[in-house]
Amino acid sequence: MLAYLDPIHIHSFIQAALKEDVGPGDYTTLATVNQDAQGKAQLLVKDEGVLAGVEMALHIFEEVDPTLQVQTFMTDGASIQHGQIVLEVQGNAQSILKAERLVLNCMQRMSGIATYTKRMVNLLEGTRSQLLDTRKTTPNFRIAEKWACKIGGAVNHRFALYDMILIKDNHVDYAGGIKAALEKALNYNQSHQLGLAIEIEVRNESELDEVLEIGGVQRIMLDNFSPDRLRDAIRKINGRFITEASGGITESTLRAYGETGVDYISMGALTHQIKSLDLSLKAKKA
């Protein structure tokens, strides 16, 4: 299991989301539905794409009420079409209503991300390049969004600021240049015994030459390089370091970048330019 999907992290996410949504109480449900009322509901597909968030939904139902019984008919990563039933939940009606919106909000957005990610991954088919997500995520929703990217076939980049050293342009400028930034990072990583992978962003061929001279990194991010410049840079790196392309790469240009031979391509659009899929949770009448 991915480190950020540790049950403790998922529990914390769900508790925070429920606190935001339910607060002191779901007064509409408390006012209209008897405390001991039982019910069934089905999660219905009203769209087409890639399903994501089934496992998240199971965690949510369990967190809200462990007595709820959930039967799943589809799994994360499945292709979905309008009219299909993803799952059925049965038990206390108040608990089902309490969980409803959080389940739908997570699954709709996660499915939208997985759908778009899968489409981008398919564009790279036949190349050696792998698609990366980024930290351009919704605050406090990163677990779900990174999870969805993974379901869609992308590779997760760093989850947060603490799990690798990624020296970007602003770090370079504040540090006083490539050489200063890289030397400081290498010393910090060693003196604090962090053992973190180090990646550095370069904006041009001159900065690339500096990094190649100093070394010590695991990955070089080539930012806003055209496919032709990227191909030349990869030839110069000659397999010494893992390579990553980033910066303004779109659906229409992705394939061209993949054909350069770059190891990874990062796209912030996977999480910040997507449309949620339409799903609904409907009470099943006896």
Residue pairs with C-beta under 8 A, 6 or more apart in sequence:
2 146
2 147
2 150
2 156
3 159
3 163
4 142
4 143
4 146
4 159
5 143
5 147
7 59
9 143
10 56
10 59
10 143
11 59
11 63
13 140
13 143
13 144
14 59
14 60
14 63
14 102
15 63
16 140
17 102
17 140
18 63
18 64
18 98
18 102
21 101
21 102
22 98
26 94
26 97
26 98
29 93
29 94
29 97
29 98
30 94
33 93
33 94
33 97
34 93
35 94
36 92
37 92
37 93
37 94
38 90
38 91
38 92
38 93
39 90
39 91
39 92
39 93
39 96
39 283
39 284
40 88
40 89
40 90
40 283
40 284
41 88
41 89
41 90
41 96
41 100
41 281
41 282
41 283
41 284
42 85
42 87
42 88
42 89
42 281
42 282
42 284
43 57
43 85
43 86
43 87
43 88
43 89
43 103
43 104
43 107
43 279
43 280
43 281
44 83
44 84
44 85
44 86
44 279
44 280
44 281
44 282
45 51
45 80
45 81
45 82
45 83
45 84
45 85
45 86
45 277
45 278
45 279
46 82
46 278
46 279
46 280
47 80
47 82
47 111
47 277
47 278
47 279
48 80
48 81
48 82
48 277
49 79
49 80
49 111
49 112
49 114
49 115
49 277
50 77
50 78
50 79
50 80
50 111
50 114
50 115
50 117
50 118
50 151
50 152
51 74
51 75
51 76
51 77
51 78
51 79
51 80
51 86
51 107
51 111
51 114
52 76
52 77
52 107
52 110
52 111
52 113
52 114
52 147
52 148
52 151
52 152
53 76
53 103
53 106
53 107
53 108
53 109
53 110
53 111
53 144
53 147
53 148
54 72
54 74
54 75
54 76
54 86
54 87
54 107
55 76
56 103
56 106
56 107
56 110
56 144
56 147
57 70
57 87
57 103
57 106
57 107
58 70
58 72
60 99
60 102
60 103
60 106
61 68
61 70
61 89
61 99
61 103
62 68
64 95
64 98
64 99
65 91
65 92
65 95
65 98
65 99
67 91
67 92
67 95
68 89
68 90
68 91
68 92
68 95
68 96
68 99
69 89
69 90
69 91
70 87
70 88
70 89
70 90
71 87
71 88
71 89
71 90
72 86
72 87
73 84
73 85
73 86
73 87
73 88
74 80
74 84
74 85
74 86
74 87
76 114
76 151
77 114
77 151
77 152
80 86
80 111
80 277
86 107
86 279
88 284
89 96
89 99
89 281
96 281
100 281
103 281
104 279
104 280
104 281
106 144
107 279
108 276
108 277
108 278
108 279
109 141
109 144
109 145
109 148
109 274
109 276
110 144
110 145
110 147
110 148
110 151
111 148
111 276
111 277
111 279
112 148
112 274
112 275
112 276
112 277
113 145
113 148
113 149
113 152
113 270
113 271
113 274
114 148
114 149
114 151
114 152
115 152
115 274
115 277
116 152
116 269
116 270
116 273
116 274
116 275
117 131
117 133
117 148
117 149
117 151
117 152
117 153
117 154
117 270
118 152
118 153
119 251
120 131
120 152
120 154
120 251
120 254
120 267
120 270
121 131
121 152
121 153
121 154
123 251
123 254
123 255
123 258
124 130
124 131
124 254
124 255
124 258
124 265
127 255
127 258
127 259
127 261
128 258
128 261
128 263
129 245
129 257
129 258
129 260
129 261
129 262
129 263
129 264
129 265
130 154
130 155
130 263
130 264
130 265
131 153
131 154
131 155
131 264
131 265
131 266
131 267
131 270
132 154
132 155
132 156
132 157
132 244
132 264
132 265
132 266
132 267
133 145
133 146
133 149
133 154
133 155
133 156
133 157
133 266
133 267
133 270
133 271
134 157
134 246
134 266
134 267
134 268
134 270
134 271
135 142
135 157
135 158
135 160
135 161
136 268
136 271
136 272
137 145
137 146
137 271
137 272
138 145
138 271
142 159
142 160
145 271
146 156
146 159
149 156
149 270
149 271
150 156
152 270
154 270
155 264
157 266
158 164
158 166
163 196
164 196
164 197
164 198
164 199
165 185
165 188
165 189
165 194
165 196
165 197
165 198
165 199
166 198
166 199
166 200
166 201
166 221
167 175
167 181
167 182
167 185
167 198
167 199
167 200
167 201
168 201
168 221
169 201
169 203
169 223
171 181
172 178
172 181
172 200
172 201
172 207
175 181
175 184
177 210
178 200
178 202
178 207
178 210
178 211
178 214
179 210
179 214
181 200
182 198
182 200
182 210
182 211
182 214
182 216
182 217
183 214
185 198
185 200
186 198
186 216
188 194
189 195
189 196
189 198
197 218
197 219
198 216
198 217
198 218
198 219
199 217
199 218
199 219
199 220
199 221
199 244
200 211
200 217
200 219
200 220
200 221
201 220
201 221
201 222
201 223
201 246
202 208
202 210
202 211
202 220
202 221
202 222
202 223
203 223
203 224
205 229
205 232
205 233
205 236
208 220
208 222
208 233
208 236
208 237
211 217
211 220
212 236
212 237
212 240
215 240
217 241
218 241
218 242
219 241
219 242
219 243
219 244
219 264
220 237
220 241
220 242
220 243
220 244
221 244
221 245
221 246
221 266
222 229
222 230
222 233
222 243
222 244
222 245
222 246
222 262
223 246
223 247
224 246
224 247
224 248
225 233
225 245
225 247
227 253
227 256
227 257
227 259
227 260
230 245
230 257
230 260
230 262
231 260
231 261
233 243
234 243
234 260
234 261
234 262
237 243
242 263
242 264
243 262
243 263
243 264
244 262
244 263
244 264
244 265
244 266
245 257
245 260
245 262
245 264
245 265
245 266
246 265
246 266
249 257
249 265
249 266
249 267
250 269
251 269
254 265
254 267
257 265
258 265
